[in-house]
Amino acid sequence: MPDMAARRGWSAWVLAAACLLPGALLGGLTASAGAAQTVYDVAGHLPDLRFTLAGAQGKTVTDADVRGRTVLLFFGYANCPDVCPTTMAQLTDVLGQLGEDAAKVRILFVSVDPHRDTPDALQAYVNAFNHSAIGLTGTEKQIADLARRYRVSYQIDKPRPGADPEVYNVAHSRGVFVFDATGRARLLLADSADSAQIVQSLKPLLK
């Protein structure tokens, strides 16, 4: 993981927003049937799932490792006080409602805070919600490139003068990207989507 001196001089990173709803990406999208503008069809609007990141126990994880499963991709960080734990809890609930079909789904939690979120610590975080979920991190460039690929925005604030350098705020856009078993982008789940809507939207992808 990058050391303190290498961390952009603590300058903020801000990428093109997409998941902040409504956003530029959503302008050309339609909601899935019955989804009440909380589940968006992104087929043809976003690229296929492609990544090479660091997983727990020194393992390199790529998109090939989850090929054949429907992927729920979420960008967040382990110290997140609200959106991240709420989203992880909801996705875990969704998998519970899917029953046996849950085995066909993988949650990928990509950290936008690679300085604090080591691969092992991040995996421990996601395991607290779901043991089949995968926590992923990487270099700042790897994270920035992947976030840019899916038009995700995030910002890491500079610590206050004299404050603990490990204490800082991270802001990030919301939403869960859904990729089918072949790696194609299919859906964007707004954070306002409820579990029943998500389950309904995932079932056609699991047949």
N, C-alpha and C positions, 0 to 999 in steps of 0.2 A: 504494500500500500504506500502511496506517496507520503513523504514526510511533510512537516509543517512548512518548511521553507519552499517546498515545491508546490504548495497549494495555491497557485494563481496569485500569490501575494495577497490572498484573502479577498480578491475581487469577486464580485458576484457574477454568476453565470445566468444569463437569461436567454432561453431559446424560444423559437416561434411557438406561440401558444396554439393549442388545439383542443385539449380536453377541458379547458375552462369553458363551460357551456353557458350561453351559446358561443361558439368560436368560428373562426374562418373555415375550418374544415367542415363543420356541420352545415354550413350554408347550402351545400349541394347534396346533402344526404336526406334520405327518407327514413322514417321510423318503421321498424318491423311491424307486421300486422298485429294489432292488439297491444302494442307496447307503449302507447300513450306518450310518444316522444321521449322515451327514456332509454330505448334500445335502438341504435342506429345501424343501418346497413352500410358498411364501408367497403363492400366488395368492389374492386376496381378503383378505389380511392386511395388505398394505402398499399405499400409493398408487402411482399411475402415476409414471413418470419425468418430473419437471418441474424445470428449473433454468435459471438465467441466471448464468453465471460468466465469469471472465476467462481467456482462453487466450493463447498466445504471440503475439508481434508485435502486441500491442494489439487482438487480435480478441476480440469478445464471442461466447461459445459458448452455445447453448441446446439444449434437448432436441430441438428440430426439426432440428438439424444431424446428429443420429445416428438420426433416425427411419428405419425401414427396415432397421436392423441390430440384431442382438442385442447388448445392452450388458452388459459386466461392470464394475460400479461398485465401486470400492475407496476407502476413506478412509485416508490416511496422511500421511507427510511425507518430504521428501527426505533429512533427516538421520537418519532411522530406521535403527538399526543392525542390525535383525534381521527383524522380521515383514514390513516393506515390501519390501525387496529379495528376500526369499524368495518372497513372494506374486507379485511382478512376474515373477520368473524362472519360477515355476510356470505362470502364465497364458500366458507366452510359449511355454512347452513345450506347453501345451494347444493353442494356435493352430497350432503346428507339427504336432501330431497330427491336427488337423482338415483339413489339406491345403487343397484349393481352397475349402472351406467357411469357412476363416479370414477370407476377404474379407467374409463376412457378419457379422463380429463386430468390435466396438470395445471396447477397454479404456479406461475413464475413471478416472483417478487424481486424486481430489480432496484437496487439501492441507488439513489441519487446523492448519497452522502458516503462516498467510498473511503473517506478519511477515518470516520468513526466505525463504519460498518465493515468489519472484517468478514471474510466468507464464513468462518465458523460461527461467529457471533450472530450473523444474519440468519444462518440456518437454524440456530437455536431459537431465534425470534419466530420464524415462520412455523417451526415445529410446535410451538405453543398453541398454534391454531389448527394446523393440519400436517400430519406427518408425511403426506405425499407431496406437499408443496416444496418448491425449490427456491432457495434464496441465492441471488446472484449479484456479484459486484465486479469491479474491474478497475482499470486506470480511469482517471478523469476523462481522457480522450475517448476511451471505449464507451463510457456512460454517455458522454455528450453526443457521440456519433449515433448511438442507438436511439437516444431521446430525439435527436433531430430527424432520424429516419421516420419516426412515428409522430412527429410534430408535437412532442411533449415539452412543456416549459417547466423550468425550475430555477431557483435562485438560492444561493448560499450567502447569507449575510456575514459581513465582517464582524468579528467579536469586538465588544466595547474595549477601549483602552484600559489596560490594567486588569481586565476580566480574565477568567479562566479560558485559555484558548480552545479548550474542548467544549465550551458552552457557546452555542450560536444557533441562530434560527435558520431553518430551511423551509422555503415555500415551494410547492410543486402543484402542477395541474392534476386534476382528478379524472377518473374514468378507467375502465378496464377494457383492454383490447382482446378480442376473441379471434383466434385463428383455428381453422379447421385442421383435420388430421393430415392434410397435405401441406400445411404451412401457409395457406392463403388467408389473408385478412378478411374477416367476414362481418364482425359486429363491433360496435363501440357501446359499452354499457355506461350510461350516465350514473353519477353517484346517487341520483334520485330514484333509480330503478329498484323495485323491491324484489325480494327473493323469488316470488312466484313468477314475476315477469321474466327474470333471468332464466329460470328453469324452463319456462315455455319457449324461450328463444333458443336455448341450447339443444333441446331435444331433437330438432330436425338435423342437427350436425352430428348427432351420435348414432344415427340409424345405420 
